């Protein structure tokens, strides 16, 4: 919410849409008081989620403990750039299609503004190209390497994915 407040303070007519639900919702709603925030709750229909991601200007995936970031990859595949935590593994995932931000409101707001300054056609093209680097075989192989799993596990997962 702080990054949204900072963007509004800077004159950016930003609106935050939060998809998903959980135990922190009430706290987030309280923090959102007075800000243009829409809480959509859980979105079960894949098509509706894809449409939401494709119509967003920027997605924010701020979790510093994120290891691969499927939600960030889904946003990229939808043509939407992503701001991620610079303390997570996600800067590698988003590559040139997104930007890392430090864990503070000003840094996140700056990253959003920098992405919004890019030509919309170019930023959407970059996002889709980056997502294409992470097909399922590549993602599974990277997961196995990151977790030091042996070739037996790799063979089993290889059979599953083909």
Order of alpha helices (4+ residues) and beta strands (2+ residues): alpha-beta-alpha-beta-alpha-beta-alpha-beta-alpha-beta-alpha-alpha-alpha-alpha
